Amino acid sequence: MNTTTMPITKARINLGGVVEDIRTTGSSVVLEKGGIPVAAVVAMDWFEDVQDALQLAKLRWEQRNEKGGTTLKQLRKKYDL
């Protein structure tokens, strides 16, 4: 996946073109405000794949916890997250 960066103001002016480019090429755009990355625009297919992967990882984590592993809550507390 090709990723580019763009100021939010530039993306706002040409949002339709930015979205069309992402849709047709599968690329992504990192939006910056004052030179700091604040958001990303990605293809819907990619977004859905990431959500599915996260849900699967969560289910696997929960299954592992049922077998006596460390819980996510315990890890968050341990690492102050």
Secondary structure in CASP SS format (residue, H / E / C, confidence):
PFRMAT SS
TARGET T0000
AUTHOR 0000-0000-0000
METHOD secondary structure of the structure
MODEL  1
M C 1.00
N C 1.00
T E 1.00
T E 1.00
T E 1.00
M E 1.00
P E 1.00
I H 1.00
T H 1.00
K H 1.00
A H 1.00
R H 1.00
I H 1.00
N C 1.00
L H 1.00
G H 1.00
G H 1.00
V H 1.00
V H 1.00
E H 1.00
D H 1.00
I H 1.00
R H 1.00
T H 1.00
T H 1.00
G C 1.00
S C 1.00
S E 1.00
V E 1.00
V E 1.00
L E 1.00
E E 1.00
K E 1.00
G C 1.00
G C 1.00
I E 1.00
P E 1.00
V E 1.00
A E 1.00
A E 1.00
V E 1.00
V C 1.00
A C 1.00
M H 1.00
D H 1.00
W H 1.00
F H 1.00
E H 1.00
D H 1.00
V H 1.00
Q H 1.00
D H 1.00
A H 1.00
L H 1.00
Q H 1.00
L H 1.00
A H 1.00
K H 1.00
L H 1.00
R H 1.00
W H 1.00
E H 1.00
Q H 1.00
R H 1.00
N H 1.00
E H 1.00
K C 1.00
G C 1.00
G C 1.00
T C 1.00
T C 1.00
L H 1.00
K H 1.00
Q H 1.00
L H 1.00
R H 1.00
K H 1.00
K H 1.00
Y C 1.00
D C 1.00
L C 1.00
END
